[in-house]
Amino acid sequence: MSPPGWCMDNSEMCLSAANEVAVAALLAGQIRYGDIPRVVESTLSAEPAGQVDSLEAALAFDENARDRARGLVASLPGGAL
């Protein structure tokens, strides 16, 4: 359970999750540097904007965003994370 009044914009979480997945794929040699914005933008545009109001919701949203970003990486030429 989160503290009363705790709330977070999920777009910030989505950006962070997608960027972390994309950078990991870059460092693993699976995508090019120029693919990072494509993964981040596509992940952000695919996730509905809103607020999360609990730790459980934040963790679930983060995992969904990471899964979507991993799928995008895998769909790029040479990408498979």
C-alpha positions in Angstrom: 0.0 0.0 0.0 1.3 3.4 -0.9 1.2 6.5 1.3 -1.9 8.7 1.0 -1.7 11.1 -1.8 1.0 9.2 -3.6 0.5 9.4 -7.4 2.8 9.2 -10.4 2.5 10.0 -14.1 3.0 6.8 -16.0 4.6 8.5 -19.0 7.7 9.2 -16.9 7.9 5.5 -15.9 7.3 4.4 -19.5 10.1 6.6 -20.8 12.5 5.3 -18.3 11.6 1.7 -18.8 11.8 1.9 -22.6 15.1 3.8 -22.5 16.6 1.2 -20.2 15.6 -1.6 -22.5 16.8 0.2 -25.6 20.2 1.1 -24.0 20.7 -2.5 -22.8 20.0 -3.7 -26.4 22.5 -1.2 -27.8 25.2 -2.3 -25.3 24.5 -5.9 -26.3 25.0 -5.0 -29.9 21.4 -5.8 -30.8 20.3 -2.3 -32.1 22.0 0.8 -33.4 22.2 4.1 -31.4 19.7 5.7 -33.8 17.2 3.0 -32.8 16.9 4.1 -29.2 14.5 7.0 -29.9 12.4 4.8 -32.2 12.0 2.2 -29.3 11.2 4.9 -26.7 8.8 6.9 -28.9 6.9 3.7 -30.0 6.6 2.5 -26.5 5.4 5.9 -25.3 2.8 6.1 -28.0 1.5 2.6 -27.4 0.9 3.0 -23.7 -2.1 4.9 -22.4 -1.3 8.1 -20.5 -2.5 8.3 -17.0 -1.6 8.1 -13.3 -0.6 5.2 -11.1 -1.6 5.4 -7.5 0.1 2.4 -5.9 3.4 0.6 -5.9 1.7 -2.5 -7.3 0.2 -0.5 -10.2 3.6 1.1 -10.8 5.4 -2.2 -10.9 2.8 -3.7 -13.3 2.9 -0.7 -15.6 6.7 -0.7 -15.6 6.8 -4.4 -16.6 4.3 -3.9 -19.3 6.3 -1.0 -20.8 9.5 -3.1 -20.7 7.8 -6.0 -22.4 6.5 -3.7 -25.1 9.9 -2.1 -25.6 11.5 -5.6 -25.8 9.1 -6.6 -28.5 10.0 -3.4 -30.4 13.7 -4.2 -30.1 13.1 -7.7 -31.3 11.2 -6.4 -34.4 14.1 -4.2 -35.5 16.7 -5.6 -37.9 19.2 -7.5 -35.8 17.2 -7.0 -32.6 16.5 -9.8 -30.2 16.5 -9.2 -26.5 
